[in-house]
Amino acid sequence: MTTIVVRSILPQGKILAAASIRKLDSVTVETRLSETELRAWQALLHAHQQVTRTLDAELRAEHQLSLAEYDVMLRLARAPQRTLRMSELAERVMMSPSGLTRVVDRLVDAGLVRRERFEGDARVMLASLTDQGRQVLRPAARAHLRGIREHFTGQLSQTQLRNVASALEVVTGPHQPH
């Protein structure tokens, strides 16, 4: 027996019990997005790509940092003792462990981040922001915040910003800063 969960036709994301599904002779699955759904989806993708590419280009030109490198340094700066386990850091920057390793390798080579084994468990690697990394991060953070305002938040009214945040939080849940 195949169980089909159809959330889109149910209010508040309720799921039909398997017994209810057996009673359904056929379920129509819409194979196309509505014009509004497609517009919203494409707007999200295009806005994300446009803003992040621009922020990345500005950070590279002004501070010789990629957006990914900046994000890693920022998360470390906000962490207790400016240190995180590599696995936790990967979650916070939403990268794969191998992708994070490549970014951290570049930052270690530049002297901006230090990587070391955790004393209590040799399997655990820690990443720490160095003093030099903190000095590089400060002006980069000012440029990054300016870019966010110039290319994203400054183009929207306060009402639009609240609506964007509210709509996306329906999908992701409320954002917990980390």
CYANA upper distance limits for C-alpha pairs under 8 A (distance plus 0.5 A):
  3 THR  CA     18 ALA  CA      6.91
  3 THR  CA     21 ILE  CA      7.54
  4 ILE  CA     21 ILE  CA      7.63
  5 VAL  CA     15 ILE  CA      6.81
  5 VAL  CA     16 LEU  CA      7.12
  6 VAL  CA     10 LEU  CA      7.64
  6 VAL  CA     15 ILE  CA      7.35
  6 VAL  CA     16 LEU  CA      7.87
  7 ARG  CA     11 PRO  CA      8.38
  7 ARG  CA     13 GLY  CA      5.76
  7 ARG  CA     14 LYS  CA      6.98
  7 ARG  CA     15 ILE  CA      6.68
  8 SER  CA     13 GLY  CA      7.72
 10 LEU  CA     14 LYS  CA      6.31
 10 LEU  CA     15 ILE  CA      7.77
 16 LEU  CA     20 SER  CA      6.50
 16 LEU  CA     21 ILE  CA      6.96
 17 ALA  CA     21 ILE  CA      6.98
 18 ALA  CA     22 ARG  CA      6.91
 19 ALA  CA     23 LYS  CA      7.38
 20 SER  CA     24 LEU  CA      7.43
 33 LEU  CA     37 GLU  CA      6.09
 33 LEU  CA     38 LEU  CA      6.15
 34 SER  CA     38 LEU  CA      6.60
 35 GLU  CA     39 ARG  CA      6.53
 36 THR  CA     40 ALA  CA      6.61
 37 GLU  CA     41 TRP  CA      6.60
 38 LEU  CA     42 GLN  CA      6.47
 39 ARG  CA     43 ALA  CA      6.43
 40 ALA  CA     44 LEU  CA      6.68
 41 TRP  CA     45 LEU  CA      6.87
 42 GLN  CA     46 HIS  CA      6.44
 43 ALA  CA     47 ALA  CA      6.31
 44 LEU  CA     48 HIS  CA      6.57
 45 LEU  CA     49 GLN  CA      6.67
 46 HIS  CA     50 GLN  CA      6.43
 47 ALA  CA     51 VAL  CA      6.45
 48 HIS  CA     52 THR  CA      6.41
 49 GLN  CA     53 ARG  CA      6.37
 50 GLN  CA     54 THR  CA      6.69
 51 VAL  CA     55 LEU  CA      6.60
 51 VAL  CA    148 ILE  CA      8.32
 51 VAL  CA    151 HIS  CA      6.70
 51 VAL  CA    152 PHE  CA      7.39
 52 THR  CA     56 ASP  CA      6.44
 52 THR  CA     67 LEU  CA      8.16
 53 ARG  CA     57 ALA  CA      6.61
 54 THR  CA     58 GLU  CA      6.67
 54 THR  CA    151 HIS  CA      8.46
 55 LEU  CA     59 LEU  CA      6.66
 55 LEU  CA     67 LEU  CA      7.30
 55 LEU  CA    144 HIS  CA      7.24
 55 LEU  CA    147 GLY  CA      6.63
 55 LEU  CA    148 ILE  CA      7.91
 56 ASP  CA     60 ARG  CA      6.62
 56 ASP  CA     65 LEU  CA      8.39
 56 ASP  CA     66 SER  CA      5.95
 56 ASP  CA     67 LEU  CA      5.14
 57 ALA  CA     61 ALA  CA      6.57
 57 ALA  CA     66 SER  CA      8.04
 58 GLU  CA     62 GLU  CA      6.41
 58 GLU  CA     63 HIS  CA      8.45
 58 GLU  CA    143 ALA  CA      8.43
 58 GLU  CA    147 GLY  CA      8.32
 59 LEU  CA     63 HIS  CA      5.78
 59 LEU  CA     64 GLN  CA      6.83
 59 LEU  CA     65 LEU  CA      5.98
 59 LEU  CA     66 SER  CA      6.56
 59 LEU  CA     67 LEU  CA      7.09
 59 LEU  CA    140 ALA  CA      7.29
 59 LEU  CA    143 ALA  CA      7.78
 59 LEU  CA    144 HIS  CA      7.49
 60 ARG  CA     64 GLN  CA      4.72
 60 ARG  CA     65 LEU  CA      5.26
 60 ARG  CA     66 SER  CA      5.92
 60 ARG  CA     67 LEU  CA      8.34
 62 GLU  CA    140 ALA  CA      8.34
 63 HIS  CA    136 VAL  CA      8.28
 63 HIS  CA    140 ALA  CA      6.62
 65 LEU  CA     69 GLU  CA      6.42
 65 LEU  CA     70 TYR  CA      6.67
 66 SER  CA     70 TYR  CA      6.67
 67 LEU  CA     71 ASP  CA      6.57
 68 ALA  CA     72 VAL  CA      6.76
 68 ALA  CA     93 VAL  CA      8.36
 68 ALA  CA    103 VAL  CA      7.68
 69 GLU  CA     73 MET  CA      6.75
 69 GLU  CA    103 VAL  CA      6.62
 69 GLU  CA    104 VAL  CA      8.07
 69 GLU  CA    107 LEU  CA      7.64
 70 TYR  CA     74 LEU  CA      6.55
 70 TYR  CA    137 LEU  CA      7.74
 70 TYR  CA    140 ALA  CA      8.11
 71 ASP  CA     75 ARG  CA      6.68
 71 ASP  CA     93 VAL  CA      7.07
 72 VAL  CA     76 LEU  CA      6.79
 72 VAL  CA     89 LEU  CA      7.87
 72 VAL  CA     93 VAL  CA      7.01
 72 VAL  CA    104 VAL  CA      8.29
 73 MET  CA     77 ALA  CA      6.58
 73 MET  CA    113 VAL  CA      8.14
 73 MET  CA    129 LEU  CA      6.94
 73 MET  CA    133 GLY  CA      7.71
 73 MET  CA    134 ARG  CA      8.46
 73 MET  CA    137 LEU  CA      7.46
 74 LEU  CA     78 ARG  CA      6.82
 74 LEU  CA    137 LEU  CA      7.74
 75 ARG  CA     79 ALA  CA      6.83
 75 ARG  CA     89 LEU  CA      7.81
 75 ARG  CA     92 ARG  CA      7.74
 75 ARG  CA     93 VAL  CA      8.05
 75 ARG  CA    178 HIS  CA      7.46
 76 LEU  CA     82 ARG  CA      5.33
 76 LEU  CA     83 THR  CA      6.14
 76 LEU  CA     84 LEU  CA      7.01
 76 LEU  CA     89 LEU  CA      8.31
 76 LEU  CA    127 ALA  CA      8.12
 76 LEU  CA    128 SER  CA      6.83
 76 LEU  CA    129 LEU  CA      6.28
 77 ALA  CA     82 ARG  CA      5.38
 77 ALA  CA     83 THR  CA      8.28
 77 ALA  CA    129 LEU  CA      6.88
 77 ALA  CA    134 ARG  CA      7.69
 78 ARG  CA     82 ARG  CA      6.86
 78 ARG  CA    178 HIS  CA      7.79
 79 ALA  CA     83 THR  CA      6.33
 79 ALA  CA     84 LEU  CA      7.14
 79 ALA  CA    178 HIS  CA      8.34
 80 PRO  CA     84 LEU  CA      8.43
 81 GLN  CA    128 SER  CA      8.38
 82 ARG  CA    128 SER  CA      6.01
 82 ARG  CA    129 LEU  CA      6.08
 83 THR  CA    126 LEU  CA      7.10
 83 THR  CA    127 ALA  CA      6.06
 83 THR  CA    128 SER  CA      4.71
 83 THR  CA    129 LEU  CA      7.16
 84 LEU  CA     88 GLU  CA      6.93
 84 LEU  CA     89 LEU  CA      6.49
 84 LEU  CA    126 LEU  CA      6.09
 84 LEU  CA    127 ALA  CA      6.06
 84 LEU  CA    128 SER  CA      7.14
 85 ARG  CA     89 LEU  CA      6.64
 85 ARG  CA    124 VAL  CA      7.36
 85 ARG  CA    125 MET  CA      6.33
 85 ARG  CA    126 LEU  CA      4.90
 85 ARG  CA    127 ALA  CA      6.75
 86 MET  CA     90 ALA  CA      6.59
 86 MET  CA     97 PRO  CA      8.08
 86 MET  CA    100 LEU  CA      8.45
 86 MET  CA    124 VAL  CA      8.15
 86 MET  CA    125 MET  CA      6.25
 86 MET  CA    126 LEU  CA      6.06
 86 MET  CA    127 ALA  CA      6.65
 87 SER  CA     91 GLU  CA      7.05
 87 SER  CA     97 PRO  CA      7.24
 88 GLU  CA     92 ARG  CA      6.81
 89 LEU  CA     93 VAL  CA      6.71
 90 ALA  CA     94 MET  CA      6.28
 90 ALA  CA     95 MET  CA      5.64
 90 ALA  CA     96 SER  CA      6.69
 90 ALA  CA     97 PRO  CA      6.28
 90 ALA  CA    100 LEU  CA      6.54
 91 GLU  CA     95 MET  CA      7.02
 91 GLU  CA     96 SER  CA      8.45
 92 ARG  CA    178 HIS  CA      7.39
 95 MET  CA     99 GLY  CA      6.55
 95 MET  CA    100 LEU  CA      6.46
 96 SER  CA    100 LEU  CA      6.62
 97 PRO  CA    101 THR  CA      6.64
 98 SER  CA    102 ARG  CA      7.01
 99 GLY  CA    103 VAL  CA      7.04
100 LEU  CA    104 VAL  CA      6.53
101 THR  CA    105 ASP  CA      6.44
102 ARG  CA    106 ARG  CA      7.03
103 VAL  CA    107 LEU  CA      6.97
104 VAL  CA    108 VAL  CA      6.48
104 VAL  CA    113 VAL  CA      7.58
104 VAL  CA    127 ALA  CA      8.41
105 ASP  CA    109 ASP  CA      6.65
106 ARG  CA    110 ALA  CA      6.81
107 LEU  CA    111 GLY  CA      6.74
107 LEU  CA    112 LEU  CA      5.72
107 LEU  CA    113 VAL  CA      5.87
108 VAL  CA    112 LEU  CA      6.36
108 VAL  CA    113 VAL  CA      5.31
108 VAL  CA    114 ARG  CA      6.12
108 VAL  CA    115 ARG  CA      7.61
111 GLY  CA    130 THR  CA      7.70
111 GLY  CA    132 GLN  CA      7.38
111 GLY  CA    133 GLY  CA      7.59
112 LEU  CA    129 LEU  CA      6.72
112 LEU  CA    130 THR  CA      5.90
112 LEU  CA    131 ASP  CA      8.02
112 LEU  CA    132 GLN  CA      6.10
112 LEU  CA    133 GLY  CA      4.38
112 LEU  CA    134 ARG  CA      8.11
112 LEU  CA    136 VAL  CA      8.32
113 VAL  CA    127 ALA  CA      7.11
113 VAL  CA    128 SER  CA      5.99
113 VAL  CA    129 LEU  CA      5.06
113 VAL  CA    130 THR  CA      5.75
113 VAL  CA    133 GLY  CA      6.80
114 ARG  CA    127 ALA  CA      6.20
114 ARG  CA    128 SER  CA      5.62
114 ARG  CA    129 LEU  CA      6.88
114 ARG  CA    130 THR  CA      6.89
115 ARG  CA    125 MET  CA      7.32
115 ARG  CA    126 LEU  CA      6.07
115 ARG  CA    127 ALA  CA      5.02
115 ARG  CA    128 SER  CA      6.84
116 GLU  CA    125 MET  CA      6.21
116 GLU  CA    126 LEU  CA      5.84
116 GLU  CA    127 ALA  CA      7.16
117 ARG  CA    121 ASP  CA      8.04
117 ARG  CA    122 ALA  CA      6.14
117 ARG  CA    123 ARG  CA      7.72
117 ARG  CA    124 VAL  CA      6.35
117 ARG  CA    125 MET  CA      5.03
117 ARG  CA    126 LEU  CA      6.41
118 PHE  CA    122 ALA  CA      6.30
118 PHE  CA    123 ARG  CA      8.07
118 PHE  CA    124 VAL  CA      5.92
118 PHE  CA    125 MET  CA      6.27
118 PHE  CA    126 LEU  CA      6.65
129 LEU  CA    133 GLY  CA      6.17
129 LEU  CA    134 ARG  CA      7.18
130 THR  CA    134 ARG  CA      6.84
131 ASP  CA    135 GLN  CA      6.87
132 GLN  CA    136 VAL  CA      6.83
133 GLY  CA    137 LEU  CA      6.49
134 ARG  CA    138 ARG  CA      6.87
135 GLN  CA    139 PRO  CA      8.18
136 VAL  CA    140 ALA  CA      7.07
137 LEU  CA    141 ALA  CA      6.36
138 ARG  CA    142 ARG  CA      7.14
139 PRO  CA    143 ALA  CA      6.91
140 ALA  CA    144 HIS  CA      6.53
141 ALA  CA    145 LEU  CA      6.58
142 ARG  CA    146 ARG  CA      6.67
143 ALA  CA    147 GLY  CA      6.64
144 HIS  CA    148 ILE  CA      6.73
145 LEU  CA    149 ARG  CA      6.79
146 ARG  CA    150 GLU  CA      6.54
147 GLY  CA    151 HIS  CA      6.28
147 GLY  CA    152 PHE  CA      8.34
148 ILE  CA    152 PHE  CA      5.87
148 ILE  CA    153 THR  CA      6.81
148 ILE  CA    154 GLY  CA      8.34
149 ARG  CA    153 THR  CA      5.25
149 ARG  CA    154 GLY  CA      5.22
149 ARG  CA    155 GLN  CA      8.25
150 GLU  CA    154 GLY  CA      5.90
150 GLU  CA    155 GLN  CA      7.69
151 HIS  CA    155 GLN  CA      7.36
152 PHE  CA    156 LEU  CA      7.64
153 THR  CA    157 SER  CA      8.35
153 THR  CA    161 LEU  CA      7.48
156 LEU  CA    160 GLN  CA      6.15
156 LEU  CA    161 LEU  CA      6.62
157 SER  CA    161 LEU  CA      6.68
158 GLN  CA    162 ARG  CA      6.72
159 THR  CA    163 ASN  CA      6.65
160 GLN  CA    164 VAL  CA      6.56
161 LEU  CA    165 ALA  CA      6.65
162 ARG  CA    166 SER  CA      6.49
163 ASN  CA    167 ALA  CA      6.43
164 VAL  CA    168 LEU  CA      6.63
165 ALA  CA    169 GLU  CA      6.52
166 SER  CA    170 VAL  CA      6.98
167 ALA  CA    171 VAL  CA      7.66
168 LEU  CA    172 THR  CA      6.77
168 LEU  CA    173 GLY  CA      8.27
169 GLU  CA    173 GLY  CA      5.00
169 GLU  CA    174 PRO  CA      5.64
169 GLU  CA    175 HIS  CA      7.66
170 VAL  CA    174 PRO  CA      8.29
